[in-house]
Amino acid sequence: MSIKSLCCVLLACLFLSACQEDLLPSNDPLQDSSAVQQGSMIEDLHFTLSDGSQKSLSSELNSHDAIVIYFTMWCPVCDSHMSHIRNQLLPNHSNVKFMFLDYVSGSVAYALDAQKANGYTDFDVIADYDNRLESYFNGTMASTIVIDKNFVVRFKGLFKTSDDLSQILNSL
């Protein structure tokens, strides 16, 4: 094997290991019975954004019909999903607040750095540095949560297409 081929293989391994997630899980991690389930009414959650400010679900739901929280790892798969959200969902659902949840950076500062580096400064990013929300929802890469004005989880699943999510948002 040539040095060039070996470098390509090593680079591919590095890229694939960077996500630290099973990109093709055999089961749905969101179905853990101890976590919040679709259809459940949840508490008013408080969280820290990547800019260090504090927010709550109730403060966001005062001015929006629903909140969509997408769990990101800032990898190419997540970027593709977030681009669909930005380009296909956001323009058609101005009554919905879209937020990204960074559960891998480990600090508010690193979450802000990742947000800026990936070009998402126009979105609120939740810095889940203590993995509290990740545990609460049993979230993982591409987990998508839709919470309505009544604090009911209307959708809890892995992002598949913006069309699927759009149907749920249209029903609000």
C-alpha positions, 0 to 999 in steps of 0.5 A: 500500500502506498503512503498516499493510500495509507494517508487516505485510509487514516484520514477517513478513519479519523473523519468517521471517528470524529462523530463518536456516534453510531451513524446507523444505529440498530435501534432507536435510542430515543425509546428509553422508557425512563426518558421523556416520551412523545405525548408527555407533558414536560416541566418548564426546562431552563438552559444556558445558551452558547452566549452564556445567557439563560433561557427557559421553555416558557420564555420561548413559548411566550412568543412561539407556538412550538420549539424544535430542538435538534441535537447536533454534534457539528459533524457533516451529518448534523450540518446537512440536517441543520441546513434542511432546517434552515433552508426548508423549515424555517421560512415556512414556520415563522411561528416556531422557534428552532434551536440546536442543542450542543451536547458534545462541546463540554462548555459554554465557550466551546459550544460558542466556538463550534457554533461560530465555526460552523456558521450558525450564529443566527440560531440559538444554540443550547450549550448542554455542557452538563448533559442534563437535557441529553439525559432528560430526553435521552437524546443523541445525534439527530434527535429532534424534539418538538414541544408545543405551547402546552409543554407537550412533546409532539414529536420525539425522534431522529431527524429523517427529512424536513418533510416529516417534520414539516407535517408535524409543525403544520399540525400545530 
